[in-house]
Amino acid sequence: QVQLVESGGGLIQAGGSLRVSCAASGSIFSINDMGWYRQAPGKQRELVATMTVGGSTKYADSVKGRFSISRDNAKNTVYLQMNSLKPEDTAVYYCNLKDWNTRIDYWGQGTQVTVSS
């Protein structure tokens, strides 16, 4: 089993910056992707950014140039630096770990990010 614990969400004004973190613990296979998804009220959960253990990244078009994902493999932690935040970035942000050995997706409990205009 893998547990994911997120931290760092909150209320921020438009144009501001925020960083969210996610620490993974438990039986973590070395080959995995870690990343962030978000879900706004009334909308489906969508990918924000992911990073492989080797460092390859993928971003949603809506956050390219504003958000940056990074990870510390030694700490099994992934970070999402969010700059130039917009009200449309308001959502619950979920940490995700894809274990390529078991093909299981693990999710954190979510952290609320609210961007006021």
Phi, psi and omega in degrees: 000149179236137176244138179239129180235118181265156175206159171106358178289178178160194180256131183217149177281153178304139183092349181276182182233152180208146175236131175249148182233156178215122179253130178258143176217163180109209184273088185258120175285147187293332181263106181206158170254142172236148181187191184229138171236164177218155179221118177268158180304130177077005181238163178282156176294137182228154178289137173255304181197145175223159179217133176282168179296335179276351175106000177287140185237157174220136181232148168292145181302326185291345182243355181301135180086348180245323182253150178221127179258144175212164179212152175245102185295328180294330180258000183051046183233140177238144182237151173229111176269121184245117180245163178049048184295145181240156177305328180287354173278353179298125183183171166272126181260127183247133173278144181226140172232124176257115180270114184278358173273311182263349183064025179264140172263128175249146182231146170278179183279347179096146176226133184280131171240122180238124181248117181268147182271000000 
